[in-house]
Amino acid sequence: MRQPDDLLTVDDVAAHLKVTPRAVRKFIADGRLPALRFSARMTRVQWSDVEAYLEKARNGACSPSPALGPPENPVILLEPSGSSG
């Protein structure tokens, strides 16, 4: 049983939603699915956010194409400590 704060890879999320990893990346880019981006190649999604996404989909709140405007759940870019720039 997964815990709400478990972090999943894009591939894990794709397998659970039965979609491609590319589709999951699009959900993240569109702001439909919150994600934590630790680096350009390391993105993780909290299990609780996957469950919330599924609940919205069950209630018809997830549209195939997002509305125009800023995303509700932006991707958070985490900078390593001690990073210059």
C-alpha positions as CSV (number, residue, x, y, z in Angstrom):
1,M,0.0,0.0,0.0
2,R,1.4,3.4,-1.0
3,Q,1.7,6.2,1.5
4,P,0.4,9.8,0.5
5,D,4.0,11.2,0.5
6,D,5.6,8.4,-1.5
7,L,7.4,9.7,-4.6
8,L,6.9,8.0,-7.9
9,T,8.8,8.2,-11.2
10,V,7.1,9.4,-14.4
11,D,7.2,5.7,-15.5
12,D,5.5,4.6,-12.3
13,V,2.7,7.2,-12.7
14,A,2.3,6.2,-16.4
15,A,2.0,2.5,-15.5
16,H,-0.6,3.3,-12.8
17,L,-2.7,5.6,-15.1
18,K,-2.2,3.2,-18.1
19,V,-0.8,6.0,-20.2
20,T,2.6,6.7,-21.8
21,P,5.4,8.5,-19.9
22,R,5.1,11.2,-22.5
23,A,1.4,11.8,-21.5
24,V,2.4,12.1,-17.9
25,R,5.1,14.6,-18.8
26,K,2.4,16.6,-20.7
27,F,0.1,16.5,-17.7
28,I,3.0,17.9,-15.6
29,A,3.9,20.6,-18.2
30,D,0.2,21.6,-18.5
31,G,-0.1,22.0,-14.8
32,R,-2.7,19.2,-14.4
33,L,-0.4,17.1,-12.3
34,P,2.0,18.6,-9.7
35,A,5.6,17.4,-9.8
36,L,8.9,17.9,-8.1
37,R,11.8,18.3,-10.5
38,F,15.2,17.6,-8.8
39,S,17.1,17.9,-12.1
40,A,16.5,17.9,-15.8
41,R,16.2,14.1,-15.8
42,M,14.8,13.5,-12.3
43,T,11.1,14.3,-11.9
44,R,9.0,12.8,-9.1
45,V,5.2,12.9,-8.4
46,Q,3.7,12.4,-5.0
47,W,1.2,9.5,-4.7
48,S,-1.3,11.9,-3.1
49,D,-1.2,14.0,-6.2
50,V,-1.8,11.0,-8.5
51,E,-4.8,10.1,-6.3
52,A,-6.1,13.7,-6.5
53,Y,-5.7,13.6,-10.3
54,L,-7.7,10.4,-10.5
55,E,-10.4,11.8,-8.3
56,K,-10.8,14.9,-10.5
57,A,-10.9,12.6,-13.6
58,R,-13.6,10.5,-12.0
59,N,-15.7,13.6,-11.3
60,G,-15.2,14.9,-14.8
61,A,-12.9,17.8,-13.7
62,C,-10.0,16.8,-15.9
63,S,-10.4,18.0,-19.5
64,P,-8.4,16.5,-22.4
65,S,-6.9,19.9,-23.1
66,P,-6.3,22.4,-20.3
67,A,-7.8,25.8,-20.2
68,L,-5.6,28.7,-21.3
69,G,-3.8,30.6,-18.5
70,P,-1.2,29.8,-15.9
71,P,-1.1,26.3,-14.5
72,E,-2.8,25.7,-11.1
73,N,-0.1,23.3,-10.0
74,P,3.3,24.4,-11.3
75,V,6.4,22.2,-11.4
76,I,8.8,23.0,-8.6
77,L,12.4,23.2,-9.6
78,L,14.7,22.2,-6.6
79,E,18.2,23.6,-6.7
80,P,20.9,21.6,-5.0
81,S,22.3,23.3,-2.0
82,G,25.6,25.0,-2.6
83,S,24.7,25.6,-6.2
84,S,26.0,28.8,-7.7
85,G,23.9,30.8,-10.1
